[in-house]
Amino acid sequence: MQVLNISNVPWAISKGLNSLGVYSRVLDFKSGTGVYKFPFDYSMRLEGQPLGVQAYRRFKWYAWALKNFDIIHMHSSSMLPFYADAPLTKIITADKVKLVYSHWGADVRSGTVPLLSRLNCAKRFVAPDLYKCVPEGTEILPVCIDLDYWKPEKSVSKRHSKKIRILHAPTNREFKGTKHVLSAVEKLEKRGYPIELDLVENISLSDLKKRIEQADIVVDQLSGWYATFACEAMACGKPVMASLRPDVLRFYQDCPIVDINKDNLAAKLSELIEDESLRKRKSAECLKYVRKTHDSLKIARRLKSVYEEIL
């Protein structure tokens, strides 16, 4: 079972596992009633509930999971508060139910993994840019997407504007470096470049896909590595820009994303704006790279192998 559908990655993993004959389901904490309606199979429906009700529901679903699954794969989360499910699972099931952890963000950005998770962890994974925050030997696992859904569309409606459209879709403006994107676009507009910024926030995945399809250039984030959104844009055949830490880039030396920072963003943008052939070349390279590195089916195959090893 996959716990918490963060950035829709666990859902893509689960779909891949099921296609390989591995029974997998996604359990989320909320019902997905907001803008970001990521899919799930089951939900604890914790939003808006008193702490006592939340605790009851978490224990109820935890007990259900122990009876119905051999492996519980936690994604930047735990079923019980404070990762209490780690020691409890080992005791209650006599270590028959295995716990796997994937760290994708805030759960380890303090510089260490949650303490209790160390007491019972059959396998631990980490996103590439967080490798310094986890114990040595933790396997690096890239985010993945469903390439059957995220793919270039042959029939995209034509835009009325002939301007180069730059897409930026921050979930957190400060973390994503949005102010630097706005500043760079403003500079280029003042210089007379024929561009327009599509600043996308708080929309559904289906609407995001439509906006990506209409974009010429996609700017992801300036936080040191690229996110799931960049993978989705690459899979749609778009040239993508993001800041890339050299120490992380060594894991993916063929990454074709245009490396940017707050100081060179305007200059790097101007290169893509002026050179259509460069945009086309980067688009092709990005599409090839995402299919090689971020295909959910390939990640699912790796996880299937891991699950079989630890059982």
C-alpha positions in Angstrom: 0.0 0.0 0.0 1.2 3.5 -0.8 0.4 6.1 1.9 -0.1 9.8 1.0 -0.4 10.7 -2.7 2.2 13.5 -2.6 2.5 15.3 -6.0 0.6 12.3 -7.6 3.8 10.3 -7.5 2.5 7.4 -5.4 -0.6 7.1 -7.6 1.7 6.8 -10.7 3.8 4.2 -8.8 0.7 2.3 -7.7 -0.7 2.2 -11.3 2.7 0.9 -12.5 2.8 -1.8 -9.8 -0.7 -3.0 -10.7 0.2 -3.3 -14.3 3.0 -5.6 -13.2 0.7 -7.8 -11.3 1.4 -6.4 -7.8 -1.7 -5.5 -5.9 -1.3 -1.9 -4.8 -3.6 0.8 -3.4 -3.2 4.4 -2.4 -4.4 5.7 1.0 -4.5 9.4 1.4 -5.1 11.6 4.5 -7.6 14.0 2.9 -10.5 13.6 0.6 -9.1 15.8 -2.2 -11.9 18.3 -2.1 -9.6 21.2 -2.8 -8.0 22.4 -6.1 -5.4 19.7 -6.1 -7.6 16.7 -6.5 -5.0 14.0 -6.6 -6.6 10.5 -7.0 -6.6 7.9 -4.3 -8.2 4.5 -3.6 -9.0 5.2 0.1 -8.9 8.3 2.3 -8.8 8.8 6.0 -10.7 12.0 5.5 -8.9 13.9 8.3 -9.5 17.4 7.1 -11.6 19.6 9.4 -11.8 16.9 12.0 -11.0 17.4 15.8 -7.7 15.9 16.8 -9.4 13.1 18.7 -11.3 12.0 15.6 -8.2 12.3 13.5 -6.3 10.0 15.9 -9.2 7.5 15.9 -9.3 7.4 12.1 -5.6 7.0 11.8 -5.5 4.0 14.2 -8.6 2.5 12.4 -7.0 2.7 9.0 -3.6 1.5 10.4 -5.2 -1.6 11.9 -7.0 -2.2 8.5 -3.7 -1.9 6.6 -1.9 -4.4 8.8 -4.6 -7.0 8.0 -4.7 -6.4 4.3 -1.1 -5.6 3.1 2.3 -7.1 3.3 4.2 -3.8 2.7 3.2 -0.3 3.7 5.1 2.3 1.7 5.1 5.7 3.4 5.7 8.7 1.2 6.9 11.6 3.4 4.4 10.5 6.0 3.4 7.9 8.6 0.0 6.4 9.3 0.2 7.2 13.0 1.4 10.5 14.6 5.1 10.9 15.2 5.9 7.7 13.3 4.6 5.5 16.1 3.6 2.9 13.6 7.2 2.0 13.1 7.9 0.2 16.4 4.2 -0.9 16.8 4.2 -2.7 13.4 7.3 -4.7 14.3 5.7 -5.7 17.6 2.1 -6.3 16.4 3.0 -8.3 13.3 6.1 -9.9 14.5 7.9 -8.1 11.7 5.8 -9.7 9.0 4.4 -6.5 7.6 7.3 -4.4 6.2 7.6 -0.7 6.2 9.2 1.3 3.4 9.9 5.0 3.5 10.3 7.5 0.6 11.4 11.0 1.5 10.3 13.6 -1.0 10.6 16.9 0.9 9.8 18.6 4.2 9.9 15.4 6.2 13.7 15.4 6.0 14.7 19.0 5.1 15.6 19.5 8.8 18.7 17.3 8.0 17.6 14.0 9.4 15.0 11.3 9.1 12.2 11.0 11.7 13.6 9.3 14.7 11.1 6.5 15.2 11.3 5.5 11.5 14.8 4.3 12.2 13.4 1.6 14.5 11.6 -0.3 11.7 12.6 0.4 8.1 12.9 -2.4 5.6 14.0 0.0 2.9 14.4 3.7 2.6 14.4 5.9 -0.5 15.1 9.6 -1.0 14.7 12.2 -3.7 18.1 13.1 -5.3 18.3 16.7 -3.9 17.8 15.4 -0.3 20.5 12.7 -0.3 22.5 14.6 2.4 19.5 14.5 4.8 19.3 10.7 5.1 21.5 7.9 6.4 24.3 6.8 4.2 23.3 4.0 1.9 19.8 5.3 1.3 18.8 4.6 -2.3 18.1 7.6 -4.5 14.8 7.4 -6.2 13.6 10.0 -8.7 10.0 11.2 -8.9 8.0 9.5 -11.5 4.9 10.3 -13.7 2.4 8.4 -15.7 3.7 8.8 -19.3 0.4 7.5 -20.7 -1.2 10.7 -19.3 1.6 13.1 -19.6 2.6 13.1 -23.3 2.7 15.5 -26.2 -0.6 16.2 -27.8 -0.8 16.2 -31.6 -3.9 18.3 -31.8 -3.4 21.4 -29.5 -5.6 24.4 -30.2 -3.8 27.3 -31.7 -3.1 30.4 -29.7 -4.3 33.8 -31.0 -1.1 35.5 -29.6 2.1 35.1 -31.5 4.2 36.0 -28.4 6.5 33.4 -26.8 4.6 32.0 -23.8 6.6 31.4 -20.7 4.9 29.1 -18.1 5.6 29.2 -14.4 3.4 27.2 -11.9 4.5 27.7 -8.3 2.9 25.9 -5.4 4.9 28.0 -3.0 6.2 31.3 -4.5 9.1 31.8 -2.1 10.4 28.3 -2.4 10.0 28.2 -6.2 11.7 31.6 -6.7 8.8 33.2 -8.4 9.9 36.8 -7.7 13.0 36.1 -9.8 10.9 34.7 -12.6 8.7 37.8 -12.6 11.7 40.1 -12.5 13.4 38.4 -15.4 10.3 38.4 -17.6 9.7 42.1 -16.8 13.3 42.9 -17.8 12.9 41.1 -21.1 9.5 42.8 -21.8 11.1 46.2 -21.3 13.8 45.2 -23.8 11.0 44.5 -26.4 11.0 40.8 -26.4 7.7 39.4 -27.7 6.8 37.3 -24.6 4.0 36.7 -22.2 4.0 35.1 -18.8 1.5 32.5 -17.9 1.6 32.4 -14.1 -0.4 29.3 -13.0 -1.6 28.7 -9.4 -4.3 26.7 -7.8 -5.6 24.7 -10.7 -6.4 21.1 -11.3 -4.0 18.6 -13.0 -6.2 18.5 -16.1 -6.2 22.3 -16.4 -2.4 22.4 -15.8 -1.9 19.9 -18.6 -3.8 22.2 -21.0 -1.7 25.2 -19.9 1.5 23.3 -20.4 0.4 22.3 -23.9 0.0 26.0 -24.7 3.5 27.0 -23.4 6.7 27.5 -25.4 9.0 27.6 -22.4 8.5 26.2 -18.9 10.3 27.6 -15.9 10.1 25.3 -12.9 12.0 26.4 -9.7 15.1 28.0 -8.4 15.5 25.9 -5.3 18.4 23.6 -6.4 16.7 20.9 -8.3 13.6 20.3 -10.4 10.2 19.0 -9.3 7.4 16.8 -10.6 6.0 19.7 -12.5 9.2 19.8 -14.6 8.8 16.1 -15.4 5.2 16.7 -16.5 6.3 19.6 -18.8 9.2 17.6 -20.3 6.8 14.7 -21.0 4.6 17.1 -22.9 7.6 18.0 -25.1 8.5 21.4 -23.6 11.9 22.9 -22.9 12.3 23.3 -19.2 14.4 25.6 -17.0 15.4 25.1 -13.3 18.3 25.5 -11.0 20.5 22.4 -10.8 22.9 21.8 -7.9 26.2 20.4 -9.2 26.4 17.9 -6.4 23.0 16.5 -7.4 23.5 16.8 -11.2 26.3 14.2 -11.0 23.6 11.6 -10.5 21.9 12.6 -13.7 24.7 13.9 -16.0 22.5 13.7 -19.1 19.8 16.0 -17.7 18.9 18.5 -20.5 17.1 21.0 -18.3 18.5 24.5 -18.8 20.4 25.3 -15.6 19.4 28.8 -14.2 19.9 31.0 -11.2 18.4 34.3 -10.2 21.3 36.2 -11.8 21.3 34.5 -15.3 17.7 33.7 -15.7 16.9 36.7 -18.0 19.9 35.9 -20.2 19.1 32.1 -20.4 15.5 33.0 -21.2 16.6 35.3 -24.0 18.6 32.5 -25.6 15.6 30.3 -25.8 13.3 33.1 -27.0 15.6 34.1 -29.8 16.5 30.6 -31.0 13.6 28.5 -32.1 15.9 25.6 -33.1 17.4 25.6 -29.6 13.9 25.3 -28.1 13.1 22.4 -30.4 16.3 20.7 -29.6 15.8 21.1 -25.8 12.2 19.9 -26.2 13.4 16.7 -27.9 16.1 16.2 -25.3 13.7 16.7 -22.4 11.2 14.3 -23.8 13.9 11.6 -24.3 15.3 12.2 -20.8 11.9 12.1 -18.9 11.0 8.8 -20.7 14.3 7.3 -19.6 14.5 8.6 -16.0 11.0 9.4 -14.7 8.7 6.7 -16.2 6.5 5.3 -13.5 6.6 1.8 -15.0 10.4 1.7 -14.7 10.2 2.9 -11.1 7.5 0.4 -10.4 9.7 -2.4 -11.7 12.5 -1.3 -9.3 10.1 -1.2 -6.4 8.6 -4.6 -7.2 12.1 -6.0 -7.0 12.7 -4.3 -3.7 9.4 -5.5 -2.3 10.2 -9.1 -3.3 13.6 -8.9 -1.6 12.4 -7.7 1.7 9.4 -10.1 2.1 
